[in-house]
């Protein structure tokens, strides 16, 4: 994802509870809850949950049902000497044998900021696990595109 703002401005957006709510609702979430916890070393922990409609093919419906409750945890480190922020995240889907984990990086890029997510999806389901992992990866990519649009709108609104 790319933003036309400095890393610290983008990071401030991503740790703003109002933006988190907008991001989670804007990517289809309902029943949104989020907390942001700052620590003395400038690290931040963000925990959120939301319900999403299960827009999945029939082979995956039995694993997800009609709605999916997604819990996400992000742990961000303080800014480094290059002006970047790195973090880790985990995501779980209540009642479904699927999880996400990965690394996050906000870094200066072409006069703005690049937000890079390296994600591993794991589905512990015999026979169709690979298909479910592909489905979740596709959903994460679609959500990232929406999130980028929402973030750029947010930044434009605030000048």
Secondary structure, DSSP 8 states (H G I E B T S, - for coil): -EESS-HHHHHHHHT-HHHHHHHHHHTT-EEEEEEEEE-TTS-EEEEEEEEEE----HHHHHHH-SEEEEEEEEEE----TTS-EEEEEEEEETTSSEEEEEEEEEEEETTEEEEEEEEEEEE--TTTHHHHHHHHHHHHHHHHHHHHHHHHHHHHHT-
